[in-house]
């Protein structure tokens, strides 16, 4: 019997009742993971990578257990997906019940109630008290593409502005919106036309520019290089994800929003990574009272099942002709059941408040590290979405090599962390909201030890 089959569930850990501990019984990776990685190399396309060379047998609470029996601290949540915890009991029950009813009919052929219920929940929870509509899809990139489609159809204009360091996906259109070339865009062009880029507010590297000034800089470039008469939409992550967890300076987002309102431009908030409690509020847009015309969600929406959504003003969302939106698997009944259970968990299990508390721990401990280590150039983020930017202390230049070494050392020590950033020099922390403080602090201690060991090795 495998670990997954034998593990009971627990409402406390949000998944299999695994011991909440870091435990290494082999080197990382262990022999079974090495064997599976060899099979992966032979069977899976080389372009599909892996952050850490282990294979998962079970996960829950704040740990991932691999096939060799190692228990690793999870500070990645499958890239902010398992906010409610792996195999959350609410999700497991809902999915099992749906599996017994039916697995698929295609909503655009024979609709079902759970799709409607998810849309109703999104219309209720997302920012803004106006009438909204929602459409469901499979992935964040697919939802972004549809948000752009809808905005173009509504405005009858084509140009779209994204921002420096943005990440919006790996489909053709979303690659064009994404800023970083390697590995996401290199060799995959040509990309979709009528996509333009504007400068972001990046407080750590903006030389003291405040949020309003940074927004005015972006607006001037948009007006001069594109022209508002051609611009359908502006799309932005309220806190950037893959681009480096960059939190724009206060005033940047509201100033951009006011400008779009005044000029008939659709404001699209990409909350694929920031949505559903991740930042200590339902959505990152809530922090400054930003009310997007369209909001894109995915990742944390369905407890690990593939689902995404586009939610927006009714008059914008209803602009597309019947049949213009949809997809065979879009809004799968199984994923919808999972989403309803996941939303229930966020609303009733204190997880959004937990995200805020996790943020206090992360910012506090990482701030202490930064105070004594000049290689940590910046600590930033909100809630359970925090990062450190590693730099050359003499010049402030990004230090991707150090970042890679620290992340690699953490992996070998049994802590799953992710790197990001245009320059590859950011370590991001995205723990499941079900993680305990003791495990979280232990994981951060491993990062601290890795930084100290690297400093010692370089000095020697």
N, C-alpha and C positions, 0 to 999 in steps of 0.2 A: 504493500500500500504506500502511495506517495505521501509526502508531507501535506500536500493540499487536500488529499482525500481524508487524511486522518485528523486534521486540525479542526476542532470545533470553532464556532464563531463567538465573538465577544462584542457587546455593545460599547465596551470601554475602549478597546483598541481599534474598533472599526474594521474588523476583518478576522482572519484566523487568529485564535488566541495564542499567538507565538510569544515566547519569552521576549520581553522588551529589553534586549541586551545586544551589545556588540560581542560577537564570539567568532574567533578564528580557529578552525580546526585543521586547516591546510593553508598553504600559501595562496595568495590571490594572483592568478586564478588557480583553482585546484584541478586535479587530474580529470574529473568528469567534465568540468567546464572547458578544459583544454581540448578534450576529445570532441565536444560539441562544436567548439570554435573551428576545429579542423573540418568538421562536416559542413558548417556554415560556409566556409571558404569554398568548398567544392559545389555547394548547392545554391547559394544565394549570390545575387549580383554584387560585384565588388563595390559598387557605389553605395550600398547599404552598409553603413558603418555601425560601430558599437562604442559607446563611451567607456564602458568598463567591461573587461573580458570575462564576465561571469554569466551563467545561465540561471534563471530564476526558477525556484521550486515553490515558493510561498511568499506572501507578503501581507503585512497588516500592522496597524499602529504606526510605529516609526521605523520598522525594520523590513529588510528584504533578505530572505534566506535562499542561498543558492543550492545547486544540485549536489554540492560537496558537503553541505551542512554548515557552511559559514553563515553567520548572521551579521548583516551589514546595516549600519545606520543610514536611513534614507533621507537625504537632504535635497532630493530632486523631484520626488512625486511624479515620475514619468513626464517631466517637464510641465509641472503645475497641473496635472490632470487629476490625480487622486487626492484632492483636497479633503474629501470626506473619509479618506482611508481606503486602502485596498480591500476589496470584498466587503465593503460596508454592509452590515446586516440588513439595513433597509433596502439597499440596492439588490442584494442577493435574493431576498424574498420577492421583490417586485419583478425581477427578471425571470425567476423560476415560475411565477404565476403566469406571466405573459407567454413564456415558452409552451406552457400547457394549453393556452388558448389558441394562438396561431403565431407563426414566425414572420409572415410577410404576406401582404396583399398588394403593396404599392399604394401609397396614400392618394396618388393622382388617378388611381383606377377604382379602388374600393376603400374609401376613407375609414378611419377608426378614431375613437374618442380621445385616446391619449395624445395624439398629435395636437388636437385642438386644446387640450388641457395644458400642454407645454406652452403653446402660443399664448394662452390666457395668462399663465404665470409670468412669462417674459414680459408681456405687455404691462403687467402690474408692477413688476420689480424693477424694470429698467428706468433710468432717469426720465422725468417729464410727466406731467399730469394731463397731457393731451391724448386724443384717441390714437391708438397705435395698431399696427398689424405686424405679424411675424411670419417668416417662412423658414423652414428647417432644411438643413443639408447635412453633409457627412463630416467635413473637415473644416478647419479654420480657413485654409486657402480657398476652398470652394465657397464658403460664406463671403469672404472678401470679394471674390470675383462677382458674386451675385449682387453685393452691395454696390459695386461700381456699375454693373449693368443697370440696376434700378435707378441710380442717380443719373446716369446718362440718358436713360429713357425719359425720366421725369423732366430734366432740364433741356433736353434736345441739344445738349452740348457734349463735347468729347473729351476735353483735356482734364487730367486728374493730377493733383499735386500730392506727392509723398515727401518724406523728410529724410535728411541725413541720418544714417545709422538705422533706418527702418528695416524691419523684417515683417513681411506680410504673407510669405508662403513660397512654394516651389513650382507652382503651375506657371504657364507661360506669362499670363498677365501679372500674377503676383511676384514672379521673378523680376519683372520690370519695376514693380513697386519696391521690391527689396533692394537695399543699398549695397550690401556686402557681396563682393564678387566671388571670393573663394570661401567655401566650396559651393555656394548656392547657385551661382550664375555662370561660372566660367565654362565656356565652350558650348553653352546651351542656346545661344541666340540664333536668329534675331528675336527680339522681344516685341511685345505689343506696343503699338505707337501711341502717341498723345499722352505719355507719362512724363512728368517733370518732377524735379527735386528742389526743395527749399531748405535753408539752414535751420537746424533745430536749436532750441535752448539747451545748452550743455554746460551747466554751471561750473563744473570742475575745469573746463577748458575754454570758457567764454571770456576770460579776462575781466570779470566783474560786471558783465552785461546783465541787467536785470530782465525779468520775464517780459515786461512790456516792450522794452527796447529790442529784445531778441525777436519778439513777434513783429514789431515794426520793420525790422531788417528783412524778415521773411516775406512780409506783405509787399514791401517795395520791390523785391526781386520777382515775386509772382506778377505784380501789376506790369512791370517793365518787360519781363521776358515771355509772359503768356497772354496776359490781358484777361480781365474778369469776364469779358463778353464771350470768351471761349471756354471758361472753366466750369466743368460740371460739378466737381467734388474735390474736397480736401480730405485726405485720410491720414489719421495719426493715432499712434498708441499713446494713451495718456501717461503711461510709464513704459518706456521701451523694454522689450524682452530680449531677444537675441542680440539686439544692438548694444546691450551693455547695461540694462536696468537704469537707464538715464531718466532722472526725474526732472522735467522742465522746471525752471524757476517760476515762482508764484506769479500769476498774471499772464503767462505765455498763452495757455490754453483759452482763458476767457477772452483775451484780446483777439486771438484768431477767430473764435466763435462769433464775436460781435461783428467782425469784418465780413465773415461769410454771410451772416444774417442780412447785413446791409447791402450785399452784392448778389444775392440770389444764388449762392454756392452751397451745395449740400455738405454739411459737416459730418464726416463718418469717423466714429471712434472705434478703433480696432481694440477690443477688450478680450481678445482670444486668450491671452496669458494673464491679464490683470483681473478678469471678471470672476464673479462668484466667491466673494469673501476673501480673495487672496491678499488684498491690501488692507484688510481690517474693516472694509466697508463692502457693500454689495458690489460696487463697481468703482474703479479708480477715478472715473469722472466725477463721482460724488464729492471728492475732497474739496474741489473749488466750485461746486455747484454748476458744473458744466453739463448742459443738456444737449446731447447730440441729436441731429436729425435722424441719423441711423447709427445703431450700435451693433457691432459684430461680436458674437460670443462663440466659444467652443471649449476645449480643454476641460475645465472644471465643471462643466454643465451636467455630465451624466456619469460620474463616478468611475470613469475608465472606458465606457462604451463610446463608439464613434458617433458624435452628434455635434452639430453646429447650428447657428441661427443668425438670421438678420432680422432686427426689430427696428421699426421706425415710425415716423409720422404716417398716418393712414393715407394722406393724399399722395405722399411719395411712394409708399409701398404698393399702393393700388394702381400705380401708373402703368406697370407692365401688363401686356395683354394676357388673357387666359391661355395657359400653356407655355408662357414664356419663362416660368419658374418651375422648378421641380427636379426630379431625378429618380431613378429606379429605387434606390435605397434611401433617398432623402427622408429624414424623419422616420426611420425604421421603428416599428412598434416596440421592439425590444429596447432600443436606445431611448425611446420616449418613456417607457416604463422606468428605466433606470434614472432618467432625468427627473421625473416626478418624485422619486424616492430621494434623490440627491438634494433637490430643492427642499424637501421636507427636512432632511438632516441639517442643512444650513439654517433653516428657520427655527428648528426646535431643539437642536443639540448644542447650541452655544458656540458653533464653530466660527462664526464671524468675529465674535468677541475673542475667541481663542487665537485667531489670526493676529489681532491687535496685540495680544499678550506675547505671542511669539516674536512679533516685531520689536517689542521692548527688550526681550532677551537678546535677539540678534544684534540690534543696534548698540545695546549696552556693551556686550562682550566684544564685538568687533571694534567699537569705538575705543575700548581699552587697549586692544592690540594696536590700533593705529597710532595711539598716543605715544607708544614706545617703539614703533617700527616705521621709519620713514618710507619704507618700500610700499606701504599701504597709502596710496595717494588720496583715496577717497573711500568713504563708507556711505552708502546711500540706499534708499528704498523706502518701502512703507509696508507695514504688516509683515506677513510671511513671504515677502518678496524683497530681499535685501542682497546687496552685492558689495564686494571690495574691488577696487581698481588698483592693480599692482604696477608700480612704475620704477624707473631708475631714480633713486632719491636725489642724485646730483642734477639731473636735467628735467625730470618729470616726464620723460619719454616712456611710452608704454613698454612694459616688460613681459612679452608673451612667453618667453622662455621660462622665466620664474613661475609664471602662472601654470604652465604645463607641468613643471616639476612638482609644484605644491599639490596640484590636483592628482597627479600620478601617485605621489606619496600617500595622499589621503585614501585613494582607492586601495592601495596595497595594505593599508592599515584598517580597512573595513568601513570606510565612509564614502557614500556615493555623493559626489558633488559634480556640478556642471560648470563649464567655462562658457564665456560668451564675449561679445564686444567686437566692434569693427576691427580693433587691433589685436584681438585674442588675448587680452590682458585682464579680463574680469572673471572672478569666481562668484557665481550666483548661488543663493541659498533659497530653496523652494520646498521646505519640509511639508509633509502632510500635516493638516491641521489637527490630526489625532496624535501627534508625537508628544511625549512627555518632556518636561523641562530638563530632567536629568539626562535623558538621551540626547537632547538637543545640545546641552552644554558639553557633554562628552564629545560629540561630533565636532563642536567648535574647538575643543581642546586638542583634538587631532590636527586640525588646521593650524592652530598655534604651534604645535610641536613640529609640524612640517615646515613652517616658515622659519622657526628657530634652527632646525637641523640644516636647512638649506643655507642659511646665513653662516653657520659654522663651517659647512663644507666649502663654501666660496672663500671664506677667510683663510681656511687651511690651504 
